Amino acid sequence: MNINTPISKDAKIVIIGAGAAGLASALSLHQKGFNNVKILDGASSAEKIAIPAPINLGANVSRVYDQLGLLEPLMKAGEKWKSATIRTASGTTLAYMDCEKIYNTCGYWPTTTTRTQMLNILHKSIPQDWFNYGVKVNKLIDQGERVQICRDDGTDEYAELIIVANGFYSKFRAQVMGETQVRRDGKTSIQALIPANKVSIENRQLLKGAFIEIVCKEGSIGYGMNSKDSLNMFFNISLSDISQDSSGEEMLDIMKSKFSHLGSPVREIINAISSDDLITLEPKDRKISRGWSKGRMVLVGDAAHPAFQYTGQGAAMGMESALVLATMLDTDKPLSQALNDYESHRVQRIKVVHGESYKGKVVFGLSNSALCMIRNFAMSILPKSLMSKPIQKIHTDCFLP
């Protein structure tokens, strides 16, 4: 098959990575009739990827699952947001997102669930013989008519298209688009999933349908119901506050010392966290770069366009891109044109989300007391709808071609 001819439904397509972008790519291709697809992942099993960590999903993710025929199980697995609020330690509201307004605008709710549920819902709908775990790919060689896939075990296979969906640190990103700089914000993000029965009924009722984030000089802390059975809580603190070898107990002690003064329900939820449930991440992004495809290789998700987590749109953007890529491949256009159209359609939306995520890092990542006071005063006098309008637009805009 020449790259200047359309890709056939029988063409061998290999997806590298079985996370959100990889699974959404596979299911989209499956539903469009592509029948010769393999998913390769270095993890030993699906369970190693679908970890029980909390994840916030925008209304645009609900749209993704609806397009895939999976909206109902997603809604059953999670908690619909009615509102999302950012406030100060003293209780001043800095930003407010009306999620009922989002639903009334686009017909979809923002939700929160677990990474386990998010991925398992997709996994179950994909042909199980497409999955190949414990496969580590060390090299891709584009030979023109096909790509050679070199595995760590010394075996090779070939494909007519490679979809690279193996995340932020994909070794194949540079091969496709060249080297790009990693940007960090000097923070550590710590997440926890808490059984709901460890928290009082009063606080569970208070948080039902609501997500709250508090920003203060110590960092930021967010919390809300994750499902009827669990709550989620995250902390963003300075890297200097924690060492790389800190134990879970030590991290939990730091969280208590920094945020327990915020009172109920924060104190109760922190006290309900088990140190074994803490997951540590490092917020980071890369500047947006063009050139998401090269020859027969194309990047999807964080391999192509990673952003800071401050809009909660990382998984969302990967899954959106997966659906758009499959749509472009399902045409009579030459493969080279389909890949170009995929990037052209996605890049402006990615720039918007990337910019808002970076703005969140700048605005809500402050630790200097004087700058925090200036930010709090400025945001307190601005209309709350104005502050949330760009984020609500990300949730409501249709990303499909």
KARACOR-V538147 format. One record per residue. N is the residue number from 0. RES is the residue in one letter. SS is DSSP state (hx for helix, st for strand, lp for the rest). OMEGA is omega as a letter, one per 40 degrees, with the letter a starting at -180 (NA if undefined). NEAR is the number of other ideal C-beta (glycine too) atoms within 10 Angstrom. Layout:
# KARACOR-V538147
n:N res:RES ss:SS omega:OMEGA near:NEAR
n:N res:RES ss:SS omega:OMEGA near:NEAR
This chain:
# KARACOR-V538147
n:0 res:M ss:lp omega:i near:16
n:1 res:N ss:lp omega:a near:10
n:2 res:I ss:lp omega:i near:18
n:3 res:N ss:lp omega:i near:9
n:4 res:T ss:lp omega:i near:12
n:5 res:P ss:lp omega:i near:17
n:6 res:I ss:lp omega:a near:21
n:7 res:S ss:lp omega:i near:13
n:8 res:K ss:lp omega:i near:14
n:9 res:D ss:lp omega:a near:12
n:10 res:A ss:lp omega:i near:19
n:11 res:K ss:lp omega:i near:18
n:12 res:I ss:st omega:i near:24
n:13 res:V ss:st omega:i near:24
n:14 res:I ss:st omega:i near:29
n:15 res:I ss:st omega:a near:28
n:16 res:G ss:lp omega:a near:28
n:17 res:A ss:lp omega:i near:29
n:18 res:G ss:lp omega:a near:24
n:19 res:A ss:hx omega:a near:30
n:20 res:A ss:hx omega:i near:30
n:21 res:G ss:hx omega:a near:30
n:22 res:L ss:hx omega:i near:30
n:23 res:A ss:hx omega:i near:31
n:24 res:S ss:hx omega:a near:29
n:25 res:A ss:hx omega:a near:28
n:26 res:L ss:hx omega:i near:28
n:27 res:S ss:hx omega:i near:22
n:28 res:L ss:hx omega:i near:25
n:29 res:H ss:hx omega:a near:17
n:30 res:Q ss:hx omega:i near:16
n:31 res:K ss:lp omega:i near:13
n:32 res:G ss:lp omega:i near:9
n:33 res:F ss:lp omega:a near:21
n:34 res:N ss:lp omega:a near:13
n:35 res:N ss:lp omega:a near:15
n:36 res:V ss:st omega:i near:22
n:37 res:K ss:st omega:i near:18
n:38 res:I ss:st omega:i near:24
n:39 res:L ss:st omega:i near:24
n:40 res:D ss:st omega:a near:24
n:41 res:G ss:lp omega:i near:17
n:42 res:A ss:lp omega:a near:16
n:43 res:S ss:lp omega:a near:10
n:44 res:S ss:lp omega:i near:12
n:45 res:A ss:hx omega:a near:17
n:46 res:E ss:hx omega:i near:13
n:47 res:K ss:hx omega:a near:13
n:48 res:I ss:lp omega:a near:21
n:49 res:A ss:lp omega:a near:23
n:50 res:I ss:lp omega:a near:12
n:51 res:P ss:lp omega:i near:13
n:52 res:A ss:lp omega:i near:19
n:53 res:P ss:st omega:i near:25
n:54 res:I ss:st omega:i near:24
n:55 res:N ss:st omega:a near:26
n:56 res:L ss:st omega:a near:24
n:57 res:G ss:lp omega:i near:28
n:58 res:A ss:hx omega:i near:25
n:59 res:N ss:hx omega:i near:24
n:60 res:V ss:hx omega:i near:30
n:61 res:S ss:hx omega:i near:26
n:62 res:R ss:hx omega:i near:24
n:63 res:V ss:hx omega:a near:29
n:64 res:Y ss:hx omega:i near:22
n:65 res:D ss:hx omega:i near:15
n:66 res:Q ss:hx omega:a near:19
n:67 res:L ss:lp omega:a near:21
n:68 res:G ss:lp omega:a near:11
n:69 res:L ss:lp omega:a near:18
n:70 res:L ss:hx omega:a near:18
n:71 res:E ss:hx omega:i near:11
n:72 res:P ss:hx omega:i near:16
n:73 res:L ss:hx omega:a near:22
n:74 res:M ss:hx omega:i near:17
n:75 res:K ss:hx omega:a near:12
n:76 res:A ss:hx omega:a near:19
n:77 res:G ss:lp omega:a near:27
n:78 res:E ss:st omega:i near:26
n:79 res:K ss:st omega:i near:18
n:80 res:W ss:lp omega:i near:26
n:81 res:K ss:lp omega:a near:17
n:82 res:S ss:st omega:i near:16
n:83 res:A ss:st omega:a near:24
n:84 res:T ss:st omega:i near:18
n:85 res:I ss:st omega:a near:24
n:86 res:R ss:st omega:i near:19
n:87 res:T ss:st omega:i near:17
n:88 res:A ss:lp omega:a near:18
n:89 res:S ss:lp omega:i near:9
n:90 res:G ss:lp omega:i near:9
n:91 res:T ss:lp omega:i near:12
n:92 res:T ss:st omega:i near:13
n:93 res:L ss:st omega:i near:21
n:94 res:A ss:st omega:a near:21
n:95 res:Y ss:st omega:i near:15
n:96 res:M ss:st omega:a near:22
n:97 res:D ss:st omega:a near:17
n:98 res:C ss:hx omega:i near:23
n:99 res:E ss:hx omega:i near:13
n:100 res:K ss:hx omega:i near:15
n:101 res:I ss:hx omega:i near:27
n:102 res:Y ss:hx omega:a near:19
n:103 res:N ss:hx omega:a near:10
n:104 res:T ss:hx omega:a near:15
n:105 res:C ss:hx omega:i near:17
n:106 res:G ss:lp omega:a near:12
n:107 res:Y ss:lp omega:i near:23
n:108 res:W ss:lp omega:i near:24
n:109 res:P ss:lp omega:a near:28
n:110 res:T ss:st omega:i near:24
n:111 res:T ss:st omega:a near:23
n:112 res:T ss:st omega:i near:23
n:113 res:T ss:st omega:i near:22
n:114 res:R ss:hx omega:i near:20
n:115 res:T ss:hx omega:a near:18
n:116 res:Q ss:hx omega:a near:19
n:117 res:M ss:hx omega:a near:25
n:118 res:L ss:hx omega:a near:23
n:119 res:N ss:hx omega:i near:17
n:120 res:I ss:hx omega:i near:22
n:121 res:L ss:hx omega:a near:26
n:122 res:H ss:hx omega:a near:18
n:123 res:K ss:hx omega:a near:11
n:124 res:S ss:lp omega:a near:16
n:125 res:I ss:lp omega:i near:21
n:126 res:P ss:lp omega:a near:12
n:127 res:Q ss:hx omega:i near:8
n:128 res:D ss:hx omega:i near:8
n:129 res:W ss:hx omega:a near:20
n:130 res:F ss:st omega:i near:19
n:131 res:N ss:st omega:a near:14
n:132 res:Y ss:st omega:a near:16
n:133 res:G ss:lp omega:a near:13
n:134 res:V ss:lp omega:i near:20
n:135 res:K ss:lp omega:a near:12
n:136 res:V ss:st omega:a near:21
n:137 res:N ss:st omega:a near:11
n:138 res:K ss:st omega:i near:13
n:139 res:L ss:st omega:a near:21
n:140 res:I ss:st omega:i near:12
n:141 res:D ss:st omega:a near:16
n:142 res:Q ss:lp omega:i near:10
n:143 res:G ss:lp omega:i near:9
n:144 res:E ss:lp omega:a near:11
n:145 res:R ss:lp omega:i near:18
n:146 res:V ss:st omega:i near:20
n:147 res:Q ss:st omega:a near:14
n:148 res:I ss:st omega:a near:21
n:149 res:C ss:st omega:a near:14
n:150 res:R ss:st omega:i near:15
n:151 res:D ss:lp omega:a near:12
n:152 res:D ss:lp omega:i near:10
n:153 res:G ss:lp omega:i near:7
n:154 res:T ss:lp omega:i near:9
n:155 res:D ss:st omega:i near:11
n:156 res:E ss:st omega:a near:17
n:157 res:Y ss:st omega:i near:13
n:158 res:A ss:st omega:i near:23
n:159 res:E ss:lp omega:i near:19
n:160 res:L ss:st omega:i near:27
n:161 res:I ss:st omega:i near:27
n:162 res:I ss:st omega:a near:29
n:163 res:V ss:st omega:a near:28
n:164 res:A ss:lp omega:a near:31
n:165 res:N ss:lp omega:i near:26
n:166 res:G ss:lp omega:a near:19
n:167 res:F ss:lp omega:a near:15
n:168 res:Y ss:lp omega:i near:11
n:169 res:S ss:lp omega:i near:20
n:170 res:K ss:lp omega:a near:14
n:171 res:F ss:lp omega:i near:19
n:172 res:R ss:hx omega:a near:23
n:173 res:A ss:hx omega:i near:10
n:174 res:Q ss:hx omega:a near:17
n:175 res:V ss:hx omega:a near:22
n:176 res:M ss:hx omega:a near:19
n:177 res:G ss:lp omega:a near:10
n:178 res:E ss:lp omega:i near:8
n:179 res:T ss:lp omega:a near:15
n:180 res:Q ss:lp omega:i near:8
n:181 res:V ss:st omega:i near:12
n:182 res:R ss:st omega:i near:14
n:183 res:R ss:st omega:a near:12
n:184 res:D ss:lp omega:i near:21
n:185 res:G ss:lp omega:a near:13
n:186 res:K ss:st omega:i near:24
n:187 res:T ss:st omega:i near:22
n:188 res:S ss:st omega:a near:20
n:189 res:I ss:st omega:a near:23
n:190 res:Q ss:st omega:i near:19
n:191 res:A ss:st omega:i near:27
n:192 res:L ss:st omega:a near:24
n:193 res:I ss:st omega:i near:22
n:194 res:P ss:st omega:a near:13
n:195 res:A ss:hx omega:a near:17
n:196 res:N ss:hx omega:i near:11
n:197 res:K ss:hx omega:a near:14
n:198 res:V ss:lp omega:a near:21
n:199 res:S ss:lp omega:i near:14
n:200 res:I ss:hx omega:a near:9
n:201 res:E ss:hx omega:a near:11
n:202 res:N ss:hx omega:i near:19
n:203 res:R ss:hx omega:i near:15
n:204 res:Q ss:hx omega:i near:10
n:205 res:L ss:hx omega:a near:14
n:206 res:L ss:hx omega:a near:21
n:207 res:K ss:lp omega:i near:13
n:208 res:G ss:lp omega:a near:15
n:209 res:A ss:st omega:i near:16
n:210 res:F ss:st omega:a near:24
n:211 res:I ss:st omega:i near:17
n:212 res:E ss:st omega:i near:19
n:213 res:I ss:st omega:i near:21
n:214 res:V ss:st omega:a near:24
n:215 res:C ss:st omega:a near:20
n:216 res:K ss:lp omega:i near:14
n:217 res:E ss:lp omega:a near:21
n:218 res:G ss:st omega:i near:23
n:219 res:S ss:st omega:a near:21
n:220 res:I ss:st omega:a near:24
n:221 res:G ss:st omega:a near:21
n:222 res:Y ss:st omega:i near:25
n:223 res:G ss:st omega:i near:24
n:224 res:M ss:st omega:i near:25
n:225 res:N ss:st omega:i near:28
n:226 res:S ss:st omega:i near:19
n:227 res:K ss:lp omega:a near:11
n:228 res:D ss:lp omega:a near:12
n:229 res:S ss:st omega:i near:22
n:230 res:L ss:st omega:i near:26
n:231 res:N ss:st omega:i near:25
n:232 res:M ss:st omega:i near:25
n:233 res:F ss:st omega:i near:20
n:234 res:F ss:st omega:i near:28
n:235 res:N ss:st omega:a near:23
n:236 res:I ss:st omega:a near:22
n:237 res:S ss:st omega:i near:15
n:238 res:L ss:hx omega:a near:14
n:239 res:S ss:hx omega:a near:10
n:240 res:D ss:hx omega:a near:18
n:241 res:I ss:lp omega:i near:17
n:242 res:S ss:lp omega:a near:10
n:243 res:Q ss:lp omega:a near:7
n:244 res:D ss:lp omega:i near:6
n:245 res:S ss:lp omega:i near:16
n:246 res:S ss:lp omega:i near:11
n:247 res:G ss:hx omega:i near:17
n:248 res:E ss:hx omega:i near:12
n:249 res:E ss:hx omega:i near:13
n:250 res:M ss:hx omega:i near:22
n:251 res:L ss:hx omega:i near:22
n:252 res:D ss:hx omega:i near:13
n:253 res:I ss:hx omega:i near:18
n:254 res:M ss:hx omega:a near:25
n:255 res:K ss:hx omega:a near:14
n:256 res:S ss:hx omega:a near:11
n:257 res:K ss:hx omega:a near:19
n:258 res:F ss:hx omega:a near:23
n:259 res:S ss:hx omega:i near:13
n:260 res:H ss:hx omega:a near:12
n:261 res:L ss:hx omega:i near:17
n:262 res:G ss:lp omega:a near:11
n:263 res:S ss:lp omega:e near:11
n:264 res:P ss:lp omega:a near:20
n:265 res:V ss:hx omega:a near:20
n:266 res:R ss:hx omega:a near:14
n:267 res:E ss:hx omega:a near:16
n:268 res:I ss:hx omega:i near:23
n:269 res:I ss:hx omega:a near:21
n:270 res:N ss:hx omega:i near:13
n:271 res:A ss:hx omega:a near:20
n:272 res:I ss:lp omega:i near:22
n:273 res:S ss:lp omega:a near:14
n:274 res:S ss:hx omega:i near:14
n:275 res:D ss:hx omega:a near:9
n:276 res:D ss:hx omega:a near:18
n:277 res:L ss:lp omega:i near:21
n:278 res:I ss:st omega:a near:16
n:279 res:T ss:st omega:i near:14
n:280 res:L ss:st omega:i near:14
n:281 res:E ss:lp omega:i near:13
n:282 res:P ss:lp omega:a near:21
n:283 res:K ss:st omega:i near:18
n:284 res:D ss:st omega:i near:24
n:285 res:R ss:st omega:i near:19
n:286 res:K ss:lp omega:i near:10
n:287 res:I ss:lp omega:i near:17
n:288 res:S ss:lp omega:i near:17
n:289 res:R ss:lp omega:i near:8
n:290 res:G ss:lp omega:a near:12
n:291 res:W ss:lp omega:i near:26
n:292 res:S ss:st omega:i near:24
n:293 res:K ss:st omega:a near:15
n:294 res:G ss:lp omega:a near:18
n:295 res:R ss:lp omega:i near:24
n:296 res:M ss:st omega:a near:21
n:297 res:V ss:st omega:a near:26
n:298 res:L ss:st omega:i near:28
n:299 res:V ss:lp omega:i near:32
n:300 res:G ss:lp omega:a near:29
n:301 res:D ss:hx omega:i near:25
n:302 res:A ss:hx omega:a near:29
n:303 res:A ss:hx omega:a near:30
n:304 res:H ss:hx omega:a near:25
n:305 res:P ss:lp omega:a near:25
n:306 res:A ss:lp omega:i near:24
n:307 res:F ss:lp omega:a near:24
n:308 res:Q ss:hx omega:a near:23
n:309 res:Y ss:hx omega:i near:24
n:310 res:T ss:hx omega:a near:25
n:311 res:G ss:lp omega:a near:22
n:312 res:Q ss:lp omega:a near:26
n:313 res:G ss:hx omega:i near:24
n:314 res:A ss:hx omega:a near:24
n:315 res:A ss:hx omega:a near:26
n:316 res:M ss:hx omega:i near:30
n:317 res:G ss:hx omega:a near:27
n:318 res:M ss:hx omega:i near:32
n:319 res:E ss:hx omega:a near:27
n:320 res:S ss:hx omega:i near:29
n:321 res:A ss:hx omega:a near:28
n:322 res:L ss:hx omega:i near:22
n:323 res:V ss:hx omega:i near:21
n:324 res:L ss:hx omega:a near:31
n:325 res:A ss:hx omega:i near:22
n:326 res:T ss:hx omega:a near:18
n:327 res:M ss:hx omega:i near:22
n:328 res:L ss:hx omega:a near:26
n:329 res:D ss:lp omega:i near:18
n:330 res:T ss:lp omega:i near:13
n:331 res:D ss:lp omega:a near:8
n:332 res:K ss:lp omega:i near:16
n:333 res:P ss:lp omega:a near:15
n:334 res:L ss:hx omega:a near:24
n:335 res:S ss:hx omega:i near:15
n:336 res:Q ss:hx omega:i near:15
n:337 res:A ss:hx omega:i near:22
n:338 res:L ss:hx omega:i near:24
n:339 res:N ss:hx omega:a near:15
n:340 res:D ss:hx omega:i near:18
n:341 res:Y ss:hx omega:a near:23
n:342 res:E ss:hx omega:a near:21
n:343 res:S ss:hx omega:i near:12
n:344 res:H ss:hx omega:a near:17
n:345 res:R ss:hx omega:a near:22
n:346 res:V ss:hx omega:a near:17
n:347 res:Q ss:hx omega:i near:8
n:348 res:R ss:hx omega:i near:18
n:349 res:I ss:hx omega:i near:20
n:350 res:K ss:hx omega:i near:12
n:351 res:V ss:hx omega:a near:16
n:352 res:V ss:hx omega:i near:23
n:353 res:H ss:hx omega:i near:22
n:354 res:G ss:hx omega:i near:14
n:355 res:E ss:hx omega:i near:19
n:356 res:S ss:hx omega:i near:22
n:357 res:Y ss:hx omega:i near:19
n:358 res:K ss:hx omega:i near:14
n:359 res:G ss:hx omega:i near:22
n:360 res:K ss:hx omega:a near:24
n:361 res:V ss:hx omega:a near:12
n:362 res:V ss:hx omega:a near:17
n:363 res:F ss:hx omega:i near:19
n:364 res:G ss:lp omega:a near:18
n:365 res:L ss:lp omega:i near:20
n:366 res:S ss:lp omega:i near:16
n:367 res:N ss:lp omega:a near:10
n:368 res:S ss:hx omega:a near:10
n:369 res:A ss:hx omega:i near:9
n:370 res:L ss:hx omega:i near:11
n:371 res:C ss:hx omega:i near:17
n:372 res:M ss:hx omega:i near:13
n:373 res:I ss:hx omega:i near:12
n:374 res:R ss:hx omega:a near:18
n:375 res:N ss:hx omega:i near:19
n:376 res:F ss:hx omega:a near:10
n:377 res:A ss:hx omega:a near:11
n:378 res:M ss:hx omega:a near:21
n:379 res:S ss:hx omega:a near:13
n:380 res:I ss:hx omega:i near:7
n:381 res:L ss:lp omega:i near:11
n:382 res:P ss:lp omega:a near:9
n:383 res:K ss:hx omega:i near:17
n:384 res:S ss:hx omega:i near:13
n:385 res:L ss:hx omega:a near:10
n:386 res:M ss:hx omega:a near:17
n:387 res:S ss:hx omega:a near:20
n:388 res:K ss:hx omega:i near:11
n:389 res:P ss:hx omega:a near:14
n:390 res:I ss:hx omega:i near:22
n:391 res:Q ss:hx omega:i near:21
n:392 res:K ss:hx omega:i near:13
n:393 res:I ss:hx omega:a near:22
n:394 res:H ss:hx omega:a near:28
n:395 res:T ss:hx omega:a near:19
n:396 res:D ss:lp omega:i near:14
n:397 res:C ss:lp omega:a near:8
n:398 res:F ss:lp omega:a near:20
n:399 res:L ss:lp omega:i near:11
n:400 res:P ss:lp omega:NA near:12
